[in-house]
Amino acid sequence: MTLDRAMFRFAGAMVLLSVALTMWVSPLFIWFTVFIGLNLLQSSFTGFCPAAIVFKKLGIKSGCAFQ
């Protein structure tokens, strides 16, 4: 698995988790969803993603998006 695929899977899982938490725990978890969206947006412009750095340190090989 490449870093790109790991990031897409992680982001998708976090969005689904935040929506589930918003529905079943507290409506305030919507801010978690907003944070995830903003992080995805800024990483598309800057190329900086903290989760990508962690995954790289865990040994996942780079893809073409996060080099």
FENQUISUL-V993114 format. One record per residue. N is the residue number from 0. RES is the residue in one letter. SS is DSSP state (A for helix, B for strand, O for the rest). NEAR is the number of other ideal C-beta (glycine too) atoms within 12 Angstrom. Layout:
# FENQUISUL-V993114
n-><N:N>
res-><RES:RES>
ss-><SS:SS>
near-><NEAR:NEAR>
This chain:
# FENQUISUL-V993114
n-><0:1:2:3:4:5:6:7:8:9:10:11:12:13:14:15:16:17:18:19:20:21:22:23:24:25:26:27:28:29:30:31:32:33:34:35:36:37:38:39:40:41:42:43:44:45:46:47:48:49:50:51:52:53:54:55:56:57:58:59:60:61:62:63:64:65:66>
res-><M:T:L:D:R:A:M:F:R:F:A:G:A:M:V:L:L:S:V:A:L:T:M:W:V:S:P:L:F:I:W:F:T:V:F:I:G:L:N:L:L:Q:S:S:F:T:G:F:C:P:A:A:I:V:F:K:K:L:G:I:K:S:G:C:A:F:Q>
ss-><O:O:A:A:A:A:A:A:A:A:A:A:A:A:A:A:A:A:A:A:A:A:A:A:O:O:A:A:A:A:A:A:A:A:A:A:A:A:A:A:A:A:A:A:A:A:O:O:O:A:A:A:A:A:A:A:A:O:O:O:O:O:O:O:O:O:O>
near-><16:19:27:24:20:26:32:23:18:28:28:16:16:23:24:17:19:27:21:17:20:20:14:11:14:13:14:12:21:19:15:23:24:17:18:29:19:15:25:26:15:15:24:16:11:14:14:16:28:19:26:30:17:16:27:21:11:14:11:22:16:19:18:12:21:28:13>
